[in-house]
């Protein structure tokens, strides 16, 4: 059964860093584009970053460009989101997403809180 599990969230001070992980079971992530999304308190879910299947290039929302980096580790079947320079407005539940044919798969999310 296909499953995505996020981890790595937590409480961090402004300017700090976290690395989120999205581990998959039931599918090989290398064959799919993978996206990271977030939903802050009282906000709509928004796309943060995604990684393609060809050269591993990442694509980023303007709000995180230069601060977040998305990457893959094929041997562990995981996609990471390295976050640095965190700001209070980055506080949200972060989700990874894979779309296979017409079916969208989400993990359960991991909470990131940026606060002093």
Secondary structure, 3 states (H helix, E strand, C coil): CCEEEEECCEEECCCCCEEEEEEEECCCHHHCCEEEEEECCCCCCEEEEEECCCCCCEEECCCCCCCEEEEEEHHHCEEEEEECCCCHHHCEEEEEEEEECCEEEECCCEEEEECC
